[in-house]
Amino acid sequence: MKRIVVTGFLILVVSVAFSQFSLGVMVGQPTGLSARLEMGDNLSLDLGAAYSFFWISGVHIHADVVYVDRSLLRISDNSIPIYFGAGVRYIGAYWFGLSYSTISARVPIG
């Protein structure tokens, strides 16, 4: 337990020190880690690695290049960032004794 707390604290300190890098947790199905690396004012690289524990168990990995437009949606003096991009996803899974893998395209919008 002590290692988990120390590791979490170190990740928090590193994330604050290098504000261009963010680290997060994906909770649900699958569960894992996500990371974002800012590559400029409007461009970022989003990565994720997770493991599915139930139903179809296996590894999920994705990588996206995302463009963030902070001026597209303005309400009064506030702006709401809109993002869109393209990426790729890999799933290596095991289901009812069968093993399979798939690669697919991703289009993150939000």
N, C-alpha and C positions, 0 to 999 in steps of 0.2 A: 504494500500500500504506500509505503514511504517513497518508493521509486516512482510510482505513478504521480504522486503529488509533486515531487521534484521535477520530473519530466514535464508535467503540465506548466509549472512555474517557469521553467527555462524556455518553453515554447512561447509563452506569453511575453517574456522579456525580449526574446529575439523578434517577435512580431511587432512589438512597439518600437524597437530600435531600428528595424528595417521596414518602414511603413509601406514600401512597395510590395511586400510579401505578406500574405494572409494565410492562416491555417485554420481549418474548421473541421467539424465532425458531422458526418452524415448518419442520422439515426433513422431506423426503420428497416425496410427490406430493400436493398442490402444495407449493411452498416459498415462505415469506413471513415476515411479521411478525405478532405478536399483541400486544395491549395489554389491560391490565385497569385500570379506574379504580374504586377503592373509593368508594361513595357513602354509606356508613354502616357501622355495625358488622356488619350481616349482608347487605348488598346491594352488588352490584358490576355494572359494565357491562364486558362482554368484547367486544373487537373483533378482527378479523383481516382481513388482506389478503394474498393470495398469488397466485402465477402457476404454472400447470401447464406444464411444458416438454415432456412426453412424451405419447404417445397422443392424448388430447384436450387440445390446448393452449388455454389461456385464463386469464381472471381469475376468482378466487374471493374473494368478500367476505362476511363475516358479522358480525352484531352480536347479542349475547345479554344479557338482564338475568338475573342469577343471584342466588339466595338461598343463603347459606351458613349452615348450622346446625352450630355448633361443640360443641353439648352433646348431640346425638342419640346418638352412638356413643362410649361411655366404656369404657376398659379400664384398670383400676386407677386411677391418678391422671392418666392421659393421655386426651386426647380426640382423635378423628379427625374432621376436618371433613367433612361431607356437603354436597354442593351440588346444586341443581336449578334449572332456569329455562326460559325460552322465548326464542326469537329468530328471526331471519330470515337467509336466505342467498341470495346472487346469484351465478350463474355465467354468464359470457359466454365462449363457447368456439368453437373452430374445429376441425372434424373432417372429414377427407377432402374438403376443398373446400367444406364446408357451414358456415355460421355460424349459431349459435343462442344463445339466452339463456334462463335459467330462474330463477324465484324460488321458494323453498321455505321451509317452517317448520323450525326446529331445536328440539330438546328436550335440552339438555345435562344429564346426570346423572352424578354421580361421588362 
